[in-house]
Amino acid sequence: MLLSALFVAAVLMAQYAIVRLQSGVMSDELRTWLASAQADEQRKQELYLRQSLDAMAARLGQMQAQLQRLDGLGARLAKLSGMKPNEFSFDLAPAR
């Protein structure tokens, strides 16, 4: 366990040294490839984020529609049961 942790630490330190300290030695092809890889990864992340936000917005719309239906049902039940209008008002926002 300790040996594997030391190995991982050594690999990470070597990778850091290669990327950070040897940046002047990198070829233009390597820099172009790294920039392309980073741009691709950023595009993938932005697409995933956009899709997630779209899915959440659609789900929120469904939930709001369901709440409106429940409010309508509650108002009708309150009216049919003979409740006073001020006891259970659906026009006002709920208390916080």
Phi and psi restraints in degrees (range 20) as a CNS / XPLOR table:
assign (resid 1 and name C) (resid 2 and name N)
       (resid 2 and name CA) (resid 2 and name C) 1.0 -65.5 20.0 2
assign (resid 2 and name N) (resid 2 and name CA)
       (resid 2 and name C) (resid 3 and name N) 1.0 -38.3 20.0 2
assign (resid 2 and name C) (resid 3 and name N)
       (resid 3 and name CA) (resid 3 and name C) 1.0 -64.4 20.0 2
assign (resid 3 and name N) (resid 3 and name CA)
       (resid 3 and name C) (resid 4 and name N) 1.0 -42.2 20.0 2
assign (resid 3 and name C) (resid 4 and name N)
       (resid 4 and name CA) (resid 4 and name C) 1.0 -68.0 20.0 2
assign (resid 4 and name N) (resid 4 and name CA)
       (resid 4 and name C) (resid 5 and name N) 1.0 -35.4 20.0 2
assign (resid 4 and name C) (resid 5 and name N)
       (resid 5 and name CA) (resid 5 and name C) 1.0 -65.4 20.0 2
assign (resid 5 and name N) (resid 5 and name CA)
       (resid 5 and name C) (resid 6 and name N) 1.0 -40.9 20.0 2
assign (resid 5 and name C) (resid 6 and name N)
       (resid 6 and name CA) (resid 6 and name C) 1.0 -65.4 20.0 2
assign (resid 6 and name N) (resid 6 and name CA)
       (resid 6 and name C) (resid 7 and name N) 1.0 -39.2 20.0 2
assign (resid 6 and name C) (resid 7 and name N)
       (resid 7 and name CA) (resid 7 and name C) 1.0 -63.1 20.0 2
assign (resid 7 and name N) (resid 7 and name CA)
       (resid 7 and name C) (resid 8 and name N) 1.0 -45.6 20.0 2
assign (resid 7 and name C) (resid 8 and name N)
       (resid 8 and name CA) (resid 8 and name C) 1.0 -62.4 20.0 2
assign (resid 8 and name N) (resid 8 and name CA)
       (resid 8 and name C) (resid 9 and name N) 1.0 -42.2 20.0 2
assign (resid 8 and name C) (resid 9 and name N)
       (resid 9 and name CA) (resid 9 and name C) 1.0 -62.4 20.0 2
assign (resid 9 and name N) (resid 9 and name CA)
       (resid 9 and name C) (resid 10 and name N) 1.0 -41.0 20.0 2
assign (resid 9 and name C) (resid 10 and name N)
       (resid 10 and name CA) (resid 10 and name C) 1.0 -64.9 20.0 2
assign (resid 10 and name N) (resid 10 and name CA)
       (resid 10 and name C) (resid 11 and name N) 1.0 -41.8 20.0 2
assign (resid 10 and name C) (resid 11 and name N)
       (resid 11 and name CA) (resid 11 and name C) 1.0 -63.6 20.0 2
assign (resid 11 and name N) (resid 11 and name CA)
       (resid 11 and name C) (resid 12 and name N) 1.0 -43.4 20.0 2
assign (resid 11 and name C) (resid 12 and name N)
       (resid 12 and name CA) (resid 12 and name C) 1.0 -64.6 20.0 2
assign (resid 12 and name N) (resid 12 and name CA)
       (resid 12 and name C) (resid 13 and name N) 1.0 -39.9 20.0 2
assign (resid 12 and name C) (resid 13 and name N)
       (resid 13 and name CA) (resid 13 and name C) 1.0 -65.6 20.0 2
assign (resid 13 and name N) (resid 13 and name CA)
       (resid 13 and name C) (resid 14 and name N) 1.0 -40.4 20.0 2
assign (resid 13 and name C) (resid 14 and name N)
       (resid 14 and name CA) (resid 14 and name C) 1.0 -64.9 20.0 2
assign (resid 14 and name N) (resid 14 and name CA)
       (resid 14 and name C) (resid 15 and name N) 1.0 -41.5 20.0 2
assign (resid 14 and name C) (resid 15 and name N)
       (resid 15 and name CA) (resid 15 and name C) 1.0 -63.4 20.0 2
assign (resid 15 and name N) (resid 15 and name CA)
       (resid 15 and name C) (resid 16 and name N) 1.0 -43.0 20.0 2
assign (resid 15 and name C) (resid 16 and name N)
       (resid 16 and name CA) (resid 16 and name C) 1.0 -60.7 20.0 2
assign (resid 16 and name N) (resid 16 and name CA)
       (resid 16 and name C) (resid 17 and name N) 1.0 -44.6 20.0 2
assign (resid 16 and name C) (resid 17 and name N)
       (resid 17 and name CA) (resid 17 and name C) 1.0 -62.9 20.0 2
assign (resid 17 and name N) (resid 17 and name CA)
       (resid 17 and name C) (resid 18 and name N) 1.0 -40.8 20.0 2
assign (resid 17 and name C) (resid 18 and name N)
       (resid 18 and name CA) (resid 18 and name C) 1.0 -65.3 20.0 2
assign (resid 18 and name N) (resid 18 and name CA)
       (resid 18 and name C) (resid 19 and name N) 1.0 -46.1 20.0 2
assign (resid 18 and name C) (resid 19 and name N)
       (resid 19 and name CA) (resid 19 and name C) 1.0 -75.0 20.0 2
assign (resid 19 and name N) (resid 19 and name CA)
       (resid 19 and name C) (resid 20 and name N) 1.0 -45.0 20.0 2
assign (resid 19 and name C) (resid 20 and name N)
       (resid 20 and name CA) (resid 20 and name C) 1.0 -85.3 20.0 2
assign (resid 20 and name N) (resid 20 and name CA)
       (resid 20 and name C) (resid 21 and name N) 1.0 -46.6 20.0 2
assign (resid 20 and name C) (resid 21 and name N)
       (resid 21 and name CA) (resid 21 and name C) 1.0 -85.6 20.0 2
assign (resid 21 and name N) (resid 21 and name CA)
       (resid 21 and name C) (resid 22 and name N) 1.0 -23.4 20.0 2
assign (resid 21 and name C) (resid 22 and name N)
       (resid 22 and name CA) (resid 22 and name C) 1.0 -104.0 20.0 2
assign (resid 22 and name N) (resid 22 and name CA)
       (resid 22 and name C) (resid 23 and name N) 1.0 22.5 20.0 2
assign (resid 22 and name C) (resid 23 and name N)
       (resid 23 and name CA) (resid 23 and name C) 1.0 -62.0 20.0 2
assign (resid 23 and name N) (resid 23 and name CA)
       (resid 23 and name C) (resid 24 and name N) 1.0 -28.2 20.0 2
assign (resid 23 and name C) (resid 24 and name N)
       (resid 24 and name CA) (resid 24 and name C) 1.0 -72.5 20.0 2
assign (resid 24 and name N) (resid 24 and name CA)
       (resid 24 and name C) (resid 25 and name N) 1.0 -19.6 20.0 2
assign (resid 24 and name C) (resid 25 and name N)
       (resid 25 and name CA) (resid 25 and name C) 1.0 -88.7 20.0 2
assign (resid 25 and name N) (resid 25 and name CA)
       (resid 25 and name C) (resid 26 and name N) 1.0 -17.3 20.0 2
assign (resid 25 and name C) (resid 26 and name N)
       (resid 26 and name CA) (resid 26 and name C) 1.0 -60.7 20.0 2
assign (resid 26 and name N) (resid 26 and name CA)
       (resid 26 and name C) (resid 27 and name N) 1.0 138.2 20.0 2
assign (resid 26 and name C) (resid 27 and name N)
       (resid 27 and name CA) (resid 27 and name C) 1.0 -77.7 20.0 2
assign (resid 27 and name N) (resid 27 and name CA)
       (resid 27 and name C) (resid 28 and name N) 1.0 162.8 20.0 2
assign (resid 27 and name C) (resid 28 and name N)
       (resid 28 and name CA) (resid 28 and name C) 1.0 -64.0 20.0 2
assign (resid 28 and name N) (resid 28 and name CA)
       (resid 28 and name C) (resid 29 and name N) 1.0 -35.0 20.0 2
assign (resid 28 and name C) (resid 29 and name N)
       (resid 29 and name CA) (resid 29 and name C) 1.0 -63.7 20.0 2
assign (resid 29 and name N) (resid 29 and name CA)
       (resid 29 and name C) (resid 30 and name N) 1.0 -41.7 20.0 2
assign (resid 29 and name C) (resid 30 and name N)
       (resid 30 and name CA) (resid 30 and name C) 1.0 -66.6 20.0 2
assign (resid 30 and name N) (resid 30 and name CA)
       (resid 30 and name C) (resid 31 and name N) 1.0 -42.0 20.0 2
assign (resid 30 and name C) (resid 31 and name N)
       (resid 31 and name CA) (resid 31 and name C) 1.0 -62.5 20.0 2
assign (resid 31 and name N) (resid 31 and name CA)
       (resid 31 and name C) (resid 32 and name N) 1.0 -42.3 20.0 2
assign (resid 31 and name C) (resid 32 and name N)
       (resid 32 and name CA) (resid 32 and name C) 1.0 -63.2 20.0 2
assign (resid 32 and name N) (resid 32 and name CA)
       (resid 32 and name C) (resid 33 and name N) 1.0 -43.3 20.0 2
assign (resid 32 and name C) (resid 33 and name N)
       (resid 33 and name CA) (resid 33 and name C) 1.0 -63.9 20.0 2
assign (resid 33 and name N) (resid 33 and name CA)
       (resid 33 and name C) (resid 34 and name N) 1.0 -43.5 20.0 2
assign (resid 33 and name C) (resid 34 and name N)
       (resid 34 and name CA) (resid 34 and name C) 1.0 -63.4 20.0 2
assign (resid 34 and name N) (resid 34 and name CA)
       (resid 34 and name C) (resid 35 and name N) 1.0 -42.5 20.0 2
assign (resid 34 and name C) (resid 35 and name N)
       (resid 35 and name CA) (resid 35 and name C) 1.0 -63.5 20.0 2
assign (resid 35 and name N) (resid 35 and name CA)
       (resid 35 and name C) (resid 36 and name N) 1.0 -40.6 20.0 2
assign (resid 35 and name C) (resid 36 and name N)
       (resid 36 and name CA) (resid 36 and name C) 1.0 -64.6 20.0 2
assign (resid 36 and name N) (resid 36 and name CA)
       (resid 36 and name C) (resid 37 and name N) 1.0 -42.8 20.0 2
assign (resid 36 and name C) (resid 37 and name N)
       (resid 37 and name CA) (resid 37 and name C) 1.0 -64.3 20.0 2
assign (resid 37 and name N) (resid 37 and name CA)
       (resid 37 and name C) (resid 38 and name N) 1.0 -40.9 20.0 2
assign (resid 37 and name C) (resid 38 and name N)
       (resid 38 and name CA) (resid 38 and name C) 1.0 -66.3 20.0 2
assign (resid 38 and name N) (resid 38 and name CA)
       (resid 38 and name C) (resid 39 and name N) 1.0 -40.6 20.0 2
assign (resid 38 and name C) (resid 39 and name N)
       (resid 39 and name CA) (resid 39 and name C) 1.0 -65.1 20.0 2
assign (resid 39 and name N) (resid 39 and name CA)
       (resid 39 and name C) (resid 40 and name N) 1.0 -40.8 20.0 2
assign (resid 39 and name C) (resid 40 and name N)
       (resid 40 and name CA) (resid 40 and name C) 1.0 -62.4 20.0 2
assign (resid 40 and name N) (resid 40 and name CA)
       (resid 40 and name C) (resid 41 and name N) 1.0 -44.2 20.0 2
assign (resid 40 and name C) (resid 41 and name N)
       (resid 41 and name CA) (resid 41 and name C) 1.0 -63.8 20.0 2
assign (resid 41 and name N) (resid 41 and name CA)
       (resid 41 and name C) (resid 42 and name N) 1.0 -40.3 20.0 2
assign (resid 41 and name C) (resid 42 and name N)
       (resid 42 and name CA) (resid 42 and name C) 1.0 -64.7 20.0 2
assign (resid 42 and name N) (resid 42 and name CA)
       (resid 42 and name C) (resid 43 and name N) 1.0 -40.9 20.0 2
assign (resid 42 and name C) (resid 43 and name N)
       (resid 43 and name CA) (resid 43 and name C) 1.0 -62.4 20.0 2
assign (resid 43 and name N) (resid 43 and name CA)
       (resid 43 and name C) (resid 44 and name N) 1.0 -41.5 20.0 2
assign (resid 43 and name C) (resid 44 and name N)
       (resid 44 and name CA) (resid 44 and name C) 1.0 -62.6 20.0 2
assign (resid 44 and name N) (resid 44 and name CA)
       (resid 44 and name C) (resid 45 and name N) 1.0 -42.9 20.0 2
assign (resid 44 and name C) (resid 45 and name N)
       (resid 45 and name CA) (resid 45 and name C) 1.0 -65.9 20.0 2
assign (resid 45 and name N) (resid 45 and name CA)
       (resid 45 and name C) (resid 46 and name N) 1.0 -41.3 20.0 2
assign (resid 45 and name C) (resid 46 and name N)
       (resid 46 and name CA) (resid 46 and name C) 1.0 -64.9 20.0 2
assign (resid 46 and name N) (resid 46 and name CA)
       (resid 46 and name C) (resid 47 and name N) 1.0 -40.0 20.0 2
assign (resid 46 and name C) (resid 47 and name N)
       (resid 47 and name CA) (resid 47 and name C) 1.0 -63.6 20.0 2
assign (resid 47 and name N) (resid 47 and name CA)
       (resid 47 and name C) (resid 48 and name N) 1.0 -44.9 20.0 2
assign (resid 47 and name C) (resid 48 and name N)
       (resid 48 and name CA) (resid 48 and name C) 1.0 -61.3 20.0 2
assign (resid 48 and name N) (resid 48 and name CA)
       (resid 48 and name C) (resid 49 and name N) 1.0 -43.7 20.0 2
assign (resid 48 and name C) (resid 49 and name N)
       (resid 49 and name CA) (resid 49 and name C) 1.0 -63.0 20.0 2
assign (resid 49 and name N) (resid 49 and name CA)
       (resid 49 and name C) (resid 50 and name N) 1.0 -44.9 20.0 2
assign (resid 49 and name C) (resid 50 and name N)
       (resid 50 and name CA) (resid 50 and name C) 1.0 -62.3 20.0 2
assign (resid 50 and name N) (resid 50 and name CA)
       (resid 50 and name C) (resid 51 and name N) 1.0 -43.5 20.0 2
assign (resid 50 and name C) (resid 51 and name N)
       (resid 51 and name CA) (resid 51 and name C) 1.0 -65.2 20.0 2
assign (resid 51 and name N) (resid 51 and name CA)
       (resid 51 and name C) (resid 52 and name N) 1.0 -39.5 20.0 2
assign (resid 51 and name C) (resid 52 and name N)
       (resid 52 and name CA) (resid 52 and name C) 1.0 -65.3 20.0 2
assign (resid 52 and name N) (resid 52 and name CA)
       (resid 52 and name C) (resid 53 and name N) 1.0 -43.2 20.0 2
assign (resid 52 and name C) (resid 53 and name N)
       (resid 53 and name CA) (resid 53 and name C) 1.0 -64.9 20.0 2
assign (resid 53 and name N) (resid 53 and name CA)
       (resid 53 and name C) (resid 54 and name N) 1.0 -39.4 20.0 2
assign (resid 53 and name C) (resid 54 and name N)
       (resid 54 and name CA) (resid 54 and name C) 1.0 -62.3 20.0 2
assign (resid 54 and name N) (resid 54 and name CA)
       (resid 54 and name C) (resid 55 and name N) 1.0 -42.8 20.0 2
assign (resid 54 and name C) (resid 55 and name N)
       (resid 55 and name CA) (resid 55 and name C) 1.0 -64.9 20.0 2
assign (resid 55 and name N) (resid 55 and name CA)
       (resid 55 and name C) (resid 56 and name N) 1.0 -41.4 20.0 2
assign (resid 55 and name C) (resid 56 and name N)
       (resid 56 and name CA) (resid 56 and name C) 1.0 -66.5 20.0 2
assign (resid 56 and name N) (resid 56 and name CA)
       (resid 56 and name C) (resid 57 and name N) 1.0 -39.2 20.0 2
assign (resid 56 and name C) (resid 57 and name N)
       (resid 57 and name CA) (resid 57 and name C) 1.0 -64.7 20.0 2
assign (resid 57 and name N) (resid 57 and name CA)
       (resid 57 and name C) (resid 58 and name N) 1.0 -40.4 20.0 2
assign (resid 57 and name C) (resid 58 and name N)
       (resid 58 and name CA) (resid 58 and name C) 1.0 -64.3 20.0 2
assign (resid 58 and name N) (resid 58 and name CA)
       (resid 58 and name C) (resid 59 and name N) 1.0 -43.4 20.0 2
assign (resid 58 and name C) (resid 59 and name N)
       (resid 59 and name CA) (resid 59 and name C) 1.0 -65.6 20.0 2
assign (resid 59 and name N) (resid 59 and name CA)
       (resid 59 and name C) (resid 60 and name N) 1.0 -39.2 20.0 2
assign (resid 59 and name C) (resid 60 and name N)
       (resid 60 and name CA) (resid 60 and name C) 1.0 -62.6 20.0 2
assign (resid 60 and name N) (resid 60 and name CA)
       (resid 60 and name C) (resid 61 and name N) 1.0 -40.9 20.0 2
assign (resid 60 and name C) (resid 61 and name N)
       (resid 61 and name CA) (resid 61 and name C) 1.0 -61.7 20.0 2
assign (resid 61 and name N) (resid 61 and name CA)
       (resid 61 and name C) (resid 62 and name N) 1.0 -41.3 20.0 2
assign (resid 61 and name C) (resid 62 and name N)
       (resid 62 and name CA) (resid 62 and name C) 1.0 -63.3 20.0 2
assign (resid 62 and name N) (resid 62 and name CA)
       (resid 62 and name C) (resid 63 and name N) 1.0 -41.8 20.0 2
assign (resid 62 and name C) (resid 63 and name N)
       (resid 63 and name CA) (resid 63 and name C) 1.0 -65.7 20.0 2
assign (resid 63 and name N) (resid 63 and name CA)
       (resid 63 and name C) (resid 64 and name N) 1.0 -40.3 20.0 2
assign (resid 63 and name C) (resid 64 and name N)
       (resid 64 and name CA) (resid 64 and name C) 1.0 -64.5 20.0 2
assign (resid 64 and name N) (resid 64 and name CA)
       (resid 64 and name C) (resid 65 and name N) 1.0 -40.6 20.0 2
assign (resid 64 and name C) (resid 65 and name N)
       (resid 65 and name CA) (resid 65 and name C) 1.0 -63.6 20.0 2
assign (resid 65 and name N) (resid 65 and name CA)
       (resid 65 and name C) (resid 66 and name N) 1.0 -41.7 20.0 2
assign (resid 65 and name C) (resid 66 and name N)
       (resid 66 and name CA) (resid 66 and name C) 1.0 -64.2 20.0 2
assign (resid 66 and name N) (resid 66 and name CA)
       (resid 66 and name C) (resid 67 and name N) 1.0 -40.1 20.0 2
assign (resid 66 and name C) (resid 67 and name N)
       (resid 67 and name CA) (resid 67 and name C) 1.0 -63.9 20.0 2
assign (resid 67 and name N) (resid 67 and name CA)
       (resid 67 and name C) (resid 68 and name N) 1.0 -39.3 20.0 2
assign (resid 67 and name C) (resid 68 and name N)
       (resid 68 and name CA) (resid 68 and name C) 1.0 -63.4 20.0 2
assign (resid 68 and name N) (resid 68 and name CA)
       (resid 68 and name C) (resid 69 and name N) 1.0 -39.9 20.0 2
assign (resid 68 and name C) (resid 69 and name N)
       (resid 69 and name CA) (resid 69 and name C) 1.0 -64.3 20.0 2
assign (resid 69 and name N) (resid 69 and name CA)
       (resid 69 and name C) (resid 70 and name N) 1.0 -41.7 20.0 2
assign (resid 69 and name C) (resid 70 and name N)
       (resid 70 and name CA) (resid 70 and name C) 1.0 -66.1 20.0 2
assign (resid 70 and name N) (resid 70 and name CA)
       (resid 70 and name C) (resid 71 and name N) 1.0 -38.6 20.0 2
assign (resid 70 and name C) (resid 71 and name N)
       (resid 71 and name CA) (resid 71 and name C) 1.0 -61.8 20.0 2
assign (resid 71 and name N) (resid 71 and name CA)
       (resid 71 and name C) (resid 72 and name N) 1.0 -42.8 20.0 2
assign (resid 71 and name C) (resid 72 and name N)
       (resid 72 and name CA) (resid 72 and name C) 1.0 -62.4 20.0 2
assign (resid 72 and name N) (resid 72 and name CA)
       (resid 72 and name C) (resid 73 and name N) 1.0 -43.0 20.0 2
assign (resid 72 and name C) (resid 73 and name N)
       (resid 73 and name CA) (resid 73 and name C) 1.0 -63.8 20.0 2
assign (resid 73 and name N) (resid 73 and name CA)
       (resid 73 and name C) (resid 74 and name N) 1.0 -43.5 20.0 2
assign (resid 73 and name C) (resid 74 and name N)
       (resid 74 and name CA) (resid 74 and name C) 1.0 -62.5 20.0 2
assign (resid 74 and name N) (resid 74 and name CA)
       (resid 74 and name C) (resid 75 and name N) 1.0 -41.3 20.0 2
assign (resid 74 and name C) (resid 75 and name N)
       (resid 75 and name CA) (resid 75 and name C) 1.0 -63.7 20.0 2
assign (resid 75 and name N) (resid 75 and name CA)
       (resid 75 and name C) (resid 76 and name N) 1.0 -41.8 20.0 2
assign (resid 75 and name C) (resid 76 and name N)
       (resid 76 and name CA) (resid 76 and name C) 1.0 -66.7 20.0 2
assign (resid 76 and name N) (resid 76 and name CA)
       (resid 76 and name C) (resid 77 and name N) 1.0 -42.4 20.0 2
assign (resid 76 and name C) (resid 77 and name N)
       (resid 77 and name CA) (resid 77 and name C) 1.0 -64.1 20.0 2
assign (resid 77 and name N) (resid 77 and name CA)
       (resid 77 and name C) (resid 78 and name N) 1.0 -39.5 20.0 2
assign (resid 77 and name C) (resid 78 and name N)
       (resid 78 and name CA) (resid 78 and name C) 1.0 -63.7 20.0 2
assign (resid 78 and name N) (resid 78 and name CA)
       (resid 78 and name C) (resid 79 and name N) 1.0 -40.2 20.0 2
assign (resid 78 and name C) (resid 79 and name N)
       (resid 79 and name CA) (resid 79 and name C) 1.0 -67.8 20.0 2
assign (resid 79 and name N) (resid 79 and name CA)
       (resid 79 and name C) (resid 80 and name N) 1.0 -44.1 20.0 2
assign (resid 79 and name C) (resid 80 and name N)
       (resid 80 and name CA) (resid 80 and name C) 1.0 -68.4 20.0 2
assign (resid 80 and name N) (resid 80 and name CA)
       (resid 80 and name C) (resid 81 and name N) 1.0 -29.9 20.0 2
assign (resid 80 and name C) (resid 81 and name N)
       (resid 81 and name CA) (resid 81 and name C) 1.0 -82.9 20.0 2
assign (resid 81 and name N) (resid 81 and name CA)
       (resid 81 and name C) (resid 82 and name N) 1.0 -8.5 20.0 2
assign (resid 81 and name C) (resid 82 and name N)
       (resid 82 and name CA) (resid 82 and name C) 1.0 83.5 20.0 2
assign (resid 82 and name N) (resid 82 and name CA)
       (resid 82 and name C) (resid 83 and name N) 1.0 21.5 20.0 2
assign (resid 82 and name C) (resid 83 and name N)
       (resid 83 and name CA) (resid 83 and name C) 1.0 -66.7 20.0 2
assign (resid 83 and name N) (resid 83 and name CA)
       (resid 83 and name C) (resid 84 and name N) 1.0 150.9 20.0 2
assign (resid 83 and name C) (resid 84 and name N)
       (resid 84 and name CA) (resid 84 and name C) 1.0 -71.2 20.0 2
assign (resid 84 and name N) (resid 84 and name CA)
       (resid 84 and name C) (resid 85 and name N) 1.0 142.9 20.0 2
assign (resid 84 and name C) (resid 85 and name N)
       (resid 85 and name CA) (resid 85 and name C) 1.0 -58.4 20.0 2
assign (resid 85 and name N) (resid 85 and name CA)
       (resid 85 and name C) (resid 86 and name N) 1.0 -31.6 20.0 2
assign (resid 85 and name C) (resid 86 and name N)
       (resid 86 and name CA) (resid 86 and name C) 1.0 -83.3 20.0 2
assign (resid 86 and name N) (resid 86 and name CA)
       (resid 86 and name C) (resid 87 and name N) 1.0 -8.4 20.0 2
assign (resid 86 and name C) (resid 87 and name N)
       (resid 87 and name CA) (resid 87 and name C) 1.0 -74.7 20.0 2
assign (resid 87 and name N) (resid 87 and name CA)
       (resid 87 and name C) (resid 88 and name N) 1.0 -36.0 20.0 2
assign (resid 87 and name C) (resid 88 and name N)
       (resid 88 and name CA) (resid 88 and name C) 1.0 -144.8 20.0 2
assign (resid 88 and name N) (resid 88 and name CA)
       (resid 88 and name C) (resid 89 and name N) 1.0 83.6 20.0 2
assign (resid 88 and name C) (resid 89 and name N)
       (resid 89 and name CA) (resid 89 and name C) 1.0 -93.6 20.0 2
assign (resid 89 and name N) (resid 89 and name CA)
       (resid 89 and name C) (resid 90 and name N) 1.0 124.0 20.0 2
assign (resid 89 and name C) (resid 90 and name N)
       (resid 90 and name CA) (resid 90 and name C) 1.0 -89.8 20.0 2
assign (resid 90 and name N) (resid 90 and name CA)
       (resid 90 and name C) (resid 91 and name N) 1.0 -7.3 20.0 2
assign (resid 90 and name C) (resid 91 and name N)
       (resid 91 and name CA) (resid 91 and name C) 1.0 -78.4 20.0 2
assign (resid 91 and name N) (resid 91 and name CA)
       (resid 91 and name C) (resid 92 and name N) 1.0 -25.8 20.0 2
assign (resid 91 and name C) (resid 92 and name N)
       (resid 92 and name CA) (resid 92 and name C) 1.0 -96.6 20.0 2
assign (resid 92 and name N) (resid 92 and name CA)
       (resid 92 and name C) (resid 93 and name N) 1.0 152.2 20.0 2
assign (resid 92 and name C) (resid 93 and name N)
       (resid 93 and name CA) (resid 93 and name C) 1.0 -70.4 20.0 2
assign (resid 93 and name N) (resid 93 and name CA)
       (resid 93 and name C) (resid 94 and name N) 1.0 147.2 20.0 2
assign (resid 93 and name C) (resid 94 and name N)
       (resid 94 and name CA) (resid 94 and name C) 1.0 -64.7 20.0 2
assign (resid 94 and name N) (resid 94 and name CA)
       (resid 94 and name C) (resid 95 and name N) 1.0 152.1 20.0 2
assign (resid 94 and name C) (resid 95 and name N)
       (resid 95 and name CA) (resid 95 and name C) 1.0 -67.7 20.0 2
assign (resid 95 and name N) (resid 95 and name CA)
       (resid 95 and name C) (resid 96 and name N) 1.0 151.0 20.0 2
